[in-house]
């Protein structure tokens, strides 16, 4: 009995399995982590954030964006929330600018005195 066709079919199945595994793990079909990293840091008067991509600094935000005075974020949570919003925008490749209405929707405190 000729076993050559069985070996060829087995080899093709193995190669197909390897190809599918590669596609799932190495392309957008796989669940690879996003190479953005956010860091919240203390400033002299509150908090700020930075966003890096593949260990290269993209954004360093010491102050709340879109407001006139140079006011740092009042809390760690506020800075982290806005950093996450900006990161989400970067991931979907839209302008990462943050509007005043977005800050208000997120409940970001704009005045640390009150």
mmCIF file of the C-alpha atoms, coordinates in Angstrom:
data_MODEL
# 
_entry.id   MODEL 
# 
loop_
_atom_site.group_PDB 
_atom_site.id 
_atom_site.type_symbol 
_atom_site.label_atom_id 
_atom_site.label_alt_id 
_atom_site.label_comp_id 
_atom_site.label_asym_id 
_atom_site.label_entity_id 
_atom_site.label_seq_id 
_atom_site.pdbx_PDB_ins_code 
_atom_site.Cartn_x 
_atom_site.Cartn_y 
_atom_site.Cartn_z 
_atom_site.occupancy 
_atom_site.B_iso_or_equiv 
_atom_site.pdbx_formal_charge 
_atom_site.auth_seq_id 
_atom_site.auth_comp_id 
_atom_site.auth_asym_id 
_atom_site.auth_atom_id 
_atom_site.pdbx_PDB_model_num 
ATOM 1   C CA . UNK A 1 1   ? 0.000   0.000  0.000  1.00 0.00 ? 1   UNK A CA 1 
ATOM 2   C CA . UNK A 1 2   ? 1.321   3.432  -0.941 1.00 0.00 ? 2   UNK A CA 1 
ATOM 3   C CA . UNK A 1 3   ? 1.624   5.763  2.073  1.00 0.00 ? 3   UNK A CA 1 
ATOM 4   C CA . UNK A 1 4   ? 2.931   8.776  0.156  1.00 0.00 ? 4   UNK A CA 1 
ATOM 5   C CA . UNK A 1 5   ? -0.505  10.560 -0.029 1.00 0.00 ? 5   UNK A CA 1 
ATOM 6   C CA . UNK A 1 6   ? -0.995  10.111 3.750  1.00 0.00 ? 6   UNK A CA 1 
ATOM 7   C CA . UNK A 1 7   ? 2.388   11.733 4.449  1.00 0.00 ? 7   UNK A CA 1 
ATOM 8   C CA . UNK A 1 8   ? 1.627   14.635 2.111  1.00 0.00 ? 8   UNK A CA 1 
ATOM 9   C CA . UNK A 1 9   ? -1.788  15.254 3.706  1.00 0.00 ? 9   UNK A CA 1 
ATOM 10  C CA . UNK A 1 10  ? -0.269  15.058 7.199  1.00 0.00 ? 10  UNK A CA 1 
ATOM 11  C CA . UNK A 1 11  ? 2.459   17.517 6.240  1.00 0.00 ? 11  UNK A CA 1 
ATOM 12  C CA . UNK A 1 12  ? -0.082  19.951 4.769  1.00 0.00 ? 12  UNK A CA 1 
ATOM 13  C CA . UNK A 1 13  ? -2.224  19.761 7.926  1.00 0.00 ? 13  UNK A CA 1 
ATOM 14  C CA . UNK A 1 14  ? 0.801   20.479 10.117 1.00 0.00 ? 14  UNK A CA 1 
ATOM 15  C CA . UNK A 1 15  ? 1.883   23.411 7.932  1.00 0.00 ? 15  UNK A CA 1 
ATOM 16  C CA . UNK A 1 16  ? -1.679  24.753 7.936  1.00 0.00 ? 16  UNK A CA 1 
ATOM 17  C CA . UNK A 1 17  ? -1.842  24.559 11.709 1.00 0.00 ? 17  UNK A CA 1 
ATOM 18  C CA . UNK A 1 18  ? 1.473   26.388 12.060 1.00 0.00 ? 18  UNK A CA 1 
ATOM 19  C CA . UNK A 1 19  ? 0.306   29.083 9.628  1.00 0.00 ? 19  UNK A CA 1 
ATOM 20  C CA . UNK A 1 20  ? -2.967  29.633 11.512 1.00 0.00 ? 20  UNK A CA 1 
ATOM 21  C CA . UNK A 1 21  ? -1.089  29.797 14.827 1.00 0.00 ? 21  UNK A CA 1 
ATOM 22  C CA . UNK A 1 22  ? 1.300   32.404 13.382 1.00 0.00 ? 22  UNK A CA 1 
ATOM 23  C CA . UNK A 1 23  ? -1.542  34.525 12.016 1.00 0.00 ? 23  UNK A CA 1 
ATOM 24  C CA . UNK A 1 24  ? -3.424  34.483 15.308 1.00 0.00 ? 24  UNK A CA 1 
ATOM 25  C CA . UNK A 1 25  ? -0.414  35.341 17.467 1.00 0.00 ? 25  UNK A CA 1 
ATOM 26  C CA . UNK A 1 26  ? 1.470   37.797 15.245 1.00 0.00 ? 26  UNK A CA 1 
ATOM 27  C CA . UNK A 1 27  ? -1.199  39.867 13.493 1.00 0.00 ? 27  UNK A CA 1 
ATOM 28  C CA . UNK A 1 28  ? -4.097  42.064 14.513 1.00 0.00 ? 28  UNK A CA 1 
ATOM 29  C CA . UNK A 1 29  ? -6.247  38.935 14.907 1.00 0.00 ? 29  UNK A CA 1 
ATOM 30  C CA . UNK A 1 30  ? -4.288  38.059 18.038 1.00 0.00 ? 30  UNK A CA 1 
ATOM 31  C CA . UNK A 1 31  ? -4.657  39.883 21.335 1.00 0.00 ? 31  UNK A CA 1 
ATOM 32  C CA . UNK A 1 32  ? -1.260  41.541 21.511 1.00 0.00 ? 32  UNK A CA 1 
ATOM 33  C CA . UNK A 1 33  ? -0.799  44.219 24.169 1.00 0.00 ? 33  UNK A CA 1 
ATOM 34  C CA . UNK A 1 34  ? -0.811  47.814 22.977 1.00 0.00 ? 34  UNK A CA 1 
ATOM 35  C CA . UNK A 1 35  ? 2.674   49.324 23.274 1.00 0.00 ? 35  UNK A CA 1 
ATOM 36  C CA . UNK A 1 36  ? 1.360   52.535 24.912 1.00 0.00 ? 36  UNK A CA 1 
ATOM 37  C CA . UNK A 1 37  ? 2.326   53.142 28.519 1.00 0.00 ? 37  UNK A CA 1 
ATOM 38  C CA . UNK A 1 38  ? 0.794   55.811 30.749 1.00 0.00 ? 38  UNK A CA 1 
ATOM 39  C CA . UNK A 1 39  ? 2.444   57.164 33.856 1.00 0.00 ? 39  UNK A CA 1 
ATOM 40  C CA . UNK A 1 40  ? 0.958   59.529 36.415 1.00 0.00 ? 40  UNK A CA 1 
ATOM 41  C CA . UNK A 1 41  ? 3.426   61.710 38.298 1.00 0.00 ? 41  UNK A CA 1 
ATOM 42  C CA . UNK A 1 42  ? 3.327   64.373 40.971 1.00 0.00 ? 42  UNK A CA 1 
ATOM 43  C CA . UNK A 1 43  ? 3.917   67.986 40.031 1.00 0.00 ? 43  UNK A CA 1 
ATOM 44  C CA . UNK A 1 44  ? 4.547   70.860 42.409 1.00 0.00 ? 44  UNK A CA 1 
ATOM 45  C CA . UNK A 1 45  ? 0.828   71.537 42.721 1.00 0.00 ? 45  UNK A CA 1 
ATOM 46  C CA . UNK A 1 46  ? -0.918  68.267 41.861 1.00 0.00 ? 46  UNK A CA 1 
ATOM 47  C CA . UNK A 1 47  ? -0.546  65.553 39.234 1.00 0.00 ? 47  UNK A CA 1 
ATOM 48  C CA . UNK A 1 48  ? 0.316   65.179 35.579 1.00 0.00 ? 48  UNK A CA 1 
ATOM 49  C CA . UNK A 1 49  ? 0.692   62.308 33.144 1.00 0.00 ? 49  UNK A CA 1 
ATOM 50  C CA . UNK A 1 50  ? 2.917   61.073 30.380 1.00 0.00 ? 50  UNK A CA 1 
ATOM 51  C CA . UNK A 1 51  ? 2.265   58.669 27.520 1.00 0.00 ? 51  UNK A CA 1 
ATOM 52  C CA . UNK A 1 52  ? 5.015   56.657 25.864 1.00 0.00 ? 52  UNK A CA 1 
ATOM 53  C CA . UNK A 1 53  ? 4.960   54.475 22.779 1.00 0.00 ? 53  UNK A CA 1 
ATOM 54  C CA . UNK A 1 54  ? 7.526   51.693 22.593 1.00 0.00 ? 54  UNK A CA 1 
ATOM 55  C CA . UNK A 1 55  ? 9.537   53.423 25.347 1.00 0.00 ? 55  UNK A CA 1 
ATOM 56  C CA . UNK A 1 56  ? 9.567   56.792 23.504 1.00 0.00 ? 56  UNK A CA 1 
ATOM 57  C CA . UNK A 1 57  ? 7.888   59.734 25.207 1.00 0.00 ? 57  UNK A CA 1 
ATOM 58  C CA . UNK A 1 58  ? 4.981   61.044 23.123 1.00 0.00 ? 58  UNK A CA 1 
ATOM 59  C CA . UNK A 1 59  ? 3.110   63.290 25.527 1.00 0.00 ? 59  UNK A CA 1 
ATOM 60  C CA . UNK A 1 60  ? 4.068   64.877 28.830 1.00 0.00 ? 60  UNK A CA 1 
ATOM 61  C CA . UNK A 1 61  ? 1.154   66.784 30.309 1.00 0.00 ? 61  UNK A CA 1 
ATOM 62  C CA . UNK A 1 62  ? 1.926   68.707 33.502 1.00 0.00 ? 62  UNK A CA 1 
ATOM 63  C CA . UNK A 1 63  ? -1.328  70.670 33.405 1.00 0.00 ? 63  UNK A CA 1 
ATOM 64  C CA . UNK A 1 64  ? -5.001  70.064 32.685 1.00 0.00 ? 64  UNK A CA 1 
ATOM 65  C CA . UNK A 1 65  ? -5.400  70.543 28.936 1.00 0.00 ? 65  UNK A CA 1 
ATOM 66  C CA . UNK A 1 66  ? -7.733  73.169 27.388 1.00 0.00 ? 66  UNK A CA 1 
ATOM 67  C CA . UNK A 1 67  ? -8.029  75.416 30.449 1.00 0.00 ? 67  UNK A CA 1 
ATOM 68  C CA . UNK A 1 68  ? -6.363  78.827 30.479 1.00 0.00 ? 68  UNK A CA 1 
ATOM 69  C CA . UNK A 1 69  ? -4.249  78.729 33.628 1.00 0.00 ? 69  UNK A CA 1 
ATOM 70  C CA . UNK A 1 70  ? -1.489  76.231 34.278 1.00 0.00 ? 70  UNK A CA 1 
ATOM 71  C CA . UNK A 1 71  ? -3.435  74.072 36.714 1.00 0.00 ? 71  UNK A CA 1 
ATOM 72  C CA . UNK A 1 72  ? -2.209  70.558 37.471 1.00 0.00 ? 72  UNK A CA 1 
ATOM 73  C CA . UNK A 1 73  ? -4.717  67.759 37.950 1.00 0.00 ? 73  UNK A CA 1 
ATOM 74  C CA . UNK A 1 74  ? -6.160  67.756 41.457 1.00 0.00 ? 74  UNK A CA 1 
ATOM 75  C CA . UNK A 1 75  ? -5.941  64.000 41.949 1.00 0.00 ? 75  UNK A CA 1 
ATOM 76  C CA . UNK A 1 76  ? -4.106  60.951 40.706 1.00 0.00 ? 76  UNK A CA 1 
ATOM 77  C CA . UNK A 1 77  ? -7.433  59.548 39.496 1.00 0.00 ? 77  UNK A CA 1 
ATOM 78  C CA . UNK A 1 78  ? -8.203  62.625 37.363 1.00 0.00 ? 78  UNK A CA 1 
ATOM 79  C CA . UNK A 1 79  ? -4.781  62.516 35.692 1.00 0.00 ? 79  UNK A CA 1 
ATOM 80  C CA . UNK A 1 80  ? -5.091  58.772 35.046 1.00 0.00 ? 80  UNK A CA 1 
ATOM 81  C CA . UNK A 1 81  ? -8.591  59.153 33.610 1.00 0.00 ? 81  UNK A CA 1 
ATOM 82  C CA . UNK A 1 82  ? -7.505  61.782 31.088 1.00 0.00 ? 82  UNK A CA 1 
ATOM 83  C CA . UNK A 1 83  ? -4.347  59.819 30.233 1.00 0.00 ? 83  UNK A CA 1 
ATOM 84  C CA . UNK A 1 84  ? -6.531  56.793 29.478 1.00 0.00 ? 84  UNK A CA 1 
ATOM 85  C CA . UNK A 1 85  ? -8.813  58.898 27.261 1.00 0.00 ? 85  UNK A CA 1 
ATOM 86  C CA . UNK A 1 86  ? -5.850  60.254 25.292 1.00 0.00 ? 86  UNK A CA 1 
ATOM 87  C CA . UNK A 1 87  ? -4.388  56.750 24.967 1.00 0.00 ? 87  UNK A CA 1 
ATOM 88  C CA . UNK A 1 88  ? -7.692  55.438 23.619 1.00 0.00 ? 88  UNK A CA 1 
ATOM 89  C CA . UNK A 1 89  ? -7.682  58.209 21.021 1.00 0.00 ? 89  UNK A CA 1 
ATOM 90  C CA . UNK A 1 90  ? -4.118  57.362 20.017 1.00 0.00 ? 90  UNK A CA 1 
ATOM 91  C CA . UNK A 1 91  ? -5.015  53.690 19.635 1.00 0.00 ? 91  UNK A CA 1 
ATOM 92  C CA . UNK A 1 92  ? -7.849  54.454 17.223 1.00 0.00 ? 92  UNK A CA 1 
ATOM 93  C CA . UNK A 1 93  ? -5.687  57.064 15.474 1.00 0.00 ? 93  UNK A CA 1 
ATOM 94  C CA . UNK A 1 94  ? -7.753  60.176 16.075 1.00 0.00 ? 94  UNK A CA 1 
ATOM 95  C CA . UNK A 1 95  ? -6.575  63.574 17.259 1.00 0.00 ? 95  UNK A CA 1 
ATOM 96  C CA . UNK A 1 96  ? -5.690  63.151 20.954 1.00 0.00 ? 96  UNK A CA 1 
ATOM 97  C CA . UNK A 1 97  ? -6.809  66.690 21.814 1.00 0.00 ? 97  UNK A CA 1 
ATOM 98  C CA . UNK A 1 98  ? -9.048  66.828 24.890 1.00 0.00 ? 98  UNK A CA 1 
ATOM 99  C CA . UNK A 1 99  ? -11.979 69.244 24.944 1.00 0.00 ? 99  UNK A CA 1 
ATOM 100 C CA . UNK A 1 100 ? -13.500 71.052 27.894 1.00 0.00 ? 100 UNK A CA 1 
ATOM 101 C CA . UNK A 1 101 ? -16.747 69.139 27.411 1.00 0.00 ? 101 UNK A CA 1 
ATOM 102 C CA . UNK A 1 102 ? -14.851 65.816 27.602 1.00 0.00 ? 102 UNK A CA 1 
ATOM 103 C CA . UNK A 1 103 ? -13.231 66.920 30.862 1.00 0.00 ? 103 UNK A CA 1 
ATOM 104 C CA . UNK A 1 104 ? -16.652 67.814 32.231 1.00 0.00 ? 104 UNK A CA 1 
ATOM 105 C CA . UNK A 1 105 ? -18.169 64.500 31.088 1.00 0.00 ? 105 UNK A CA 1 
ATOM 106 C CA . UNK A 1 106 ? -15.366 62.621 32.832 1.00 0.00 ? 106 UNK A CA 1 
ATOM 107 C CA . UNK A 1 107 ? -15.973 64.611 36.029 1.00 0.00 ? 107 UNK A CA 1 
ATOM 108 C CA . UNK A 1 108 ? -12.463 66.091 36.083 1.00 0.00 ? 108 UNK A CA 1 
ATOM 109 C CA . UNK A 1 109 ? -12.113 68.691 38.812 1.00 0.00 ? 109 UNK A CA 1 
ATOM 110 C CA . UNK A 1 110 ? -10.863 71.916 37.190 1.00 0.00 ? 110 UNK A CA 1 
ATOM 111 C CA . UNK A 1 111 ? -10.275 73.897 40.368 1.00 0.00 ? 111 UNK A CA 1 
ATOM 112 C CA . UNK A 1 112 ? -8.470  72.221 43.264 1.00 0.00 ? 112 UNK A CA 1 
ATOM 113 C CA . UNK A 1 113 ? -9.408  74.955 45.764 1.00 0.00 ? 113 UNK A CA 1 
ATOM 114 C CA . UNK A 1 114 ? -13.114 74.108 45.805 1.00 0.00 ? 114 UNK A CA 1 
# 
